[in-house]
């Protein structure tokens, strides 16, 4: 079964499915690129791991469109008595004061791995192009700063940067001027045209486009069909079996867009 949407499926933004979809899409995109690259190029998948901590007290709800991430909590290995307040020091028989401990759980950050694609030119395997599929963490306070630092480091090198934003939620990447109207974006920053960036924008009602991926001059761009990659990732991920298209879409979108998305989703689940 195909997705009920002509392009990106916004129900995949559910945190229960996004990480799996992200990995699948990157894998099939890498395969699609490898089939089209000249013999002196290679496409490889890389991975980086970020440590995400909760940036707000448990009693305060997070901002944005995504629920808070799971935070692993580790309790102590000994049994102690919980009390409402600090226990006064007690004097032992020897006259030495002792204290009763208060149990406070540790908070351990969650390790979040993200894959990306590097196109390298042989024989020296020089990095030519980096391709990123943005994740919710890249567009939230939890990991946004770290991602922007890595992004800035790439923009300072002679490397093409191609970023795909298939997310309706979260904060867009920073530019000197507002982005054109759109729900989804592909951002292509060619090394020889900076600081300018080619911005491709389209709506949830449109299919994913066929776009150029740059190589090292004078080699021509290679074209990649983002929609074909999406269809393969959706089919191989068996998402039609798991996504709850009968539930409301938990994303901040205009009401007209919400009605259109939910109508198509309900028709698919009927």
N, C-alpha and C positions, 0 to 999 in steps of 0.2 A: 504494500500500500504506500502511495506517495503522500507527502505532507499535504494538508488541505490548503496550504498557502503557496502562492506562485513563486516566492523567493525564500527568504529566511523565515523560519518558524519561530515566532516569539515565545511559544510555550517552552522552548528549549532553554530559555533564560532561567527557568526554575533551577535553583542551586543543586537539586537532586540529580539533574541531568547535564548541567553545563560542562562540568569538568570532563565527563566522558565524551560529550560531543566535541569539545575543544580538541581533545587528543585525536579523535577519529578524523575530524576535518583536516587537521594539520597533516596527518599521515597520508590521506588521500590527495591532498593538495601537493604534497611533496612528490608523490608518485606521478601525478599529472604533469608536474614540472619536469621531472626526470625524463619522461617520455619525449619531451619537446626540446630539451637542451642540446646544444652542439656537443660533440664528443669530448671537447676539452673543458667541459663544465660538469659539475656534480651538485646535486641537491641533497643536503643532509639535515636531519632533525637534531636539534639541540634541546637541552632542558636546563632550566634554572629553578632553584628552590628558594622560596621566600618564607620567612617566619612571620605569621600574622598574629597580632595580639588584639584583644578587644580594646578599643580606644574610648570606651565609655563605661561608667558604672553599670552593673547589672540592672539597677532600678530605672535607668534612663534609656528609652528606646532609641535605636540608631536612626540616623537620617538616611534618606535615599530610598530606593525601591527594593532593596534586597534585605532579607532577614539577617540577623547577626549570625556570624559563623560559630560553629561549635568550638568551645574552648575546653581543652582537657584539664580537669582538675585532679590533683593528687592529694590525698589525705595522709595523715601521719600513720606510721606503722605501730604505734602504741595506743592503748586505750586511755583516754583522759576524760575527766568529767567536764561537761560544758556548763558554764555559769554565765549569768547575764552581764556580769562586769568583772573587772580584775579582782582576784582574791587577795586580801591583805596578807602580808608576809606573816608566817607563823614561826614561833621560836621552838626549836627542837629541845630535847632534854639537855643537850650540850650547850644551849644558849645561842646556836647558830641559826639565823633566819633562813627559812626555806620559802619558795614560791610555788604556787599551783599554776600550771600552764593553761593557756587559753587556746583552743583549737582554731586555727585559721587555715583554710585550704590554700595550697599553692595554685598559681595559674600558669599553665604551660602553653606557649604559643603553638598554633597549628602550622605544620609545615605544608605549604601549598606549592606543588610543582607545576610549571608551565612549559609547554613545548613551543618551539618556534622553528623556522626553516632558515638555513644558510645556503646560499648559492656560492660556490667557490670555483675558481678557475685553476685548472691544472696546467703545468705540473707542480707549481709551488703552492697550490691550494689557497691562493689569495682570496680573501673574503670580498665578494662583489656586491651581493644583495642580501639584505636581511628582511624576512617576512614575518610579521606578527599578526596574530589573531587576538584582539584585545579581550580580556576577561573582566568580569565585574570588579575584581580586586584592583585592576589597573585604573578603574574609573571611580574608585572610592577612596576615602581618606586612609584606609588601612594600608594600602600598597601603592597609592597613586604617586607619592613622592619618590619612592624607590624606582618605579617604572619611568617616571619623567627623567630621573638622573641617567638611567641606562639609555633612554631615548636620546638625550642630549649628547651623550658620549658618542653614539653612532652618527649623529648629525655633524659632529666635528671631524669625522673621518671621511675618506673618499670611498664611501659605501652608500649604495642606494638603500633607502628604507621604504618598505611597503607595509602599511598598517591597515588591517581590516577591522572595522567597527561594526559588528553584527548585533549590537546591543541597543535596545530602545532605552534602557535605564542607565543611570550613572551620568557623570560629568564628561563632556566632550574634551578632547585634547586641546591645549591652548594654541591659538593663532592670533596674529596681529589684527585680523579682521574677522567678522562673523562668518561662519561656514554657510554655504548656500543651503536653502531649505532641503530637508531630507530626513528620512528615518534611519538609514544606514549609509555608511561612508567607506570609501577606500581612499587612503591617503598615500600618494606616491611622491616621495621626496628624492629626486634624482641628484646624485652627487655633484653633477656639473651645472645644476640650475639653482642651487641654494642662494638665498633663503626661500625661494619660491617653492611651492608644493602644488602638485596636481591633485585636485579634490574631485572625486567622483561621488555623486549623491543620488540616491533613489529612494522610493517609498516602499512601505510594506506591501503595497498592491502590485509591485513590479517584480519581475524575475531578477535574480542576481546576474550581473553583466559579465561579458567577456572582456578582460582587461589585459593591458600589456605589462610584462615584467621585464625590467631593463637588465641588460648585461653590460660588460665592459666594452666601450667603444673601440673599434667600429662594428662590433657584433650587433645585429638587430635585436629588438625586443622579441620575447616569446609571448604568445597569447595563452591565457589560461581561462577556462570556462568555470567561473565560480559557481554557477548554478548546477553544472554537471557534478562538481565535487560535492555540493550540498546534497543532491539527490542520492549519491552513493553513500555518503555518511549517514543520511537518514535511513536508508534502506538497510545497510549493514548493521546499524545500531538498533534495529527493530523498535524504533521509538513509537511507531503507531500503536504498538501493544501496550506501551507504558504511560504515555502522556495522557493526562486527564483533560480531554477537550471539552468536557461538560462543565468544568469548573470555571469560575470567573478568572480573567487574566489579571494577575497581581502586578501590574506595571502602570506607571504614571504616563498615560497617553491621552490625547484629546478624545472627548467623548464619542465623536463621530468615528474616529479610528477604532476605538474600543468596540463599538457596536458592530462594525464591519468584521473585525477579527473574531469576536465571539460568535457571530452568526455563522461564519465559515467553520469555526471549530465545532459548534453544535451540529451542523449539518454532517460533518465527518463522523461524529460519534453516534449519530442516529441509527 
